[in-house]
């Protein structure tokens, strides 16, 4: 059984200041420490915007995470920013340990990703309070503070980690979920059966089965009894949204027979009538969200060569056709609506993630918050966008980073990093290889974005079918290797790199392809 002890304890958020990212105005080449100490908005696997907007649409609340190499810790700062003036209303350092993400991959439960979860402060319905998850002393709990600033107060004290939470409609309660931990079974005492529960790389015992989630409500003032309520899983739903007016929208499959079908969007108006966007512009949609009054649906899609472009559309529910609002090669993610603007996280190949606003009427882009202003004084070298097809006709793209400085240079040694080249070029997948510091040391760095998985290049009905196609005759390994070698050959022909000094790195899928290329 789940046991829960309650306590409402006011605790000061005493925290050492975050280390400076780098010397302000320092014009020099990028070093590894500059990357380590960047202030980060959001994470690598966000399923919702890494911020929240106040109920009146005037302010945005978020946390910024920064690594401190000297103390070997992460420090986190909570910000409240006025959207119109772009001024910081609150800057509050908060203590906490990283919350590592998990997901269920049946039959395995709570599969660890190693990625740090984003701490999102959530506004009370009246805008007077913020609640957020913090992990301290090995437990993740709900904490609360006044939105005008003040002291963090511990609200929940669960014996298990809080997995998610939301405010009740009145703001009088916080509704949160926990997960019942698995118990030792008789099987473990007698010897385990080796079956599909095992992941040998992850431990000497089978992974435990999924256990149920439990939901509770706790008052934020007055009585603090914990009340079990109807079970629910509190989680983001980027593929389905409901407006305050009652209108709904969701992302569906254009052809449900295929697991990799193009997408479509369906809007259900308040009167129950539906309209569908079957146009090509809705074929690769990643996020949808309603404007404040629910009269307009906005959506973000990937388009262009190998999905390298981000496009944002607006779709008034009274009209049959969406219109293009904004387009860029920057990586845009985690968007939400304020009163007059769309707020998004944005990053480019040479610029870390920032918050921007996009005008709902005009599509004009404005910087809202840059957590790393010092970055712009550093020398990052030049970044060249490359597009091509591999020998199987699959499109892909890559980014080539050259050392700072101009003028004639000899053929450069090349370092290949993969397998994701969207957004800020920090260190490849896993942030393992410092791209700009390598360029500063005199290397050319090729960051490739792998082509679509070979088994998904054509419509398939099951994931098993796609896997079979991808592994037969090592076709996916051949496909990615062909993309890498095609670009390397191009750079050799252009006399940019020295063919005798080429190295390839790898992590996860990148290591798989690097190993394949070394043995073939």
Helices and strands as residue ranges (DSSP letters): E 9-10, H 32-36, E 39-41, E 51-53, E 59-68, E 73-82, E 88-94, E 100-105, E 108-116, E 122-123, E 129-136, E 139-146, E 153-154, E 162-167, E 173-179, H 186-190, G 200-202, E 213-219, E 226-228, E 240-242, E 248-253, E 263-268, E 274-277, G 280-282, E 285-290, E 296-303, G 305-307, E 309-316, E 323-328, E 331-337, E 341-348, E 351-359, E 365-369, G 373-377, E 382-389, E 395-402, E 412-417, H 435-440, E 444-449, G 454-456, H 463-471, G 472-474, H 475-493, E 497-504, H 509-519
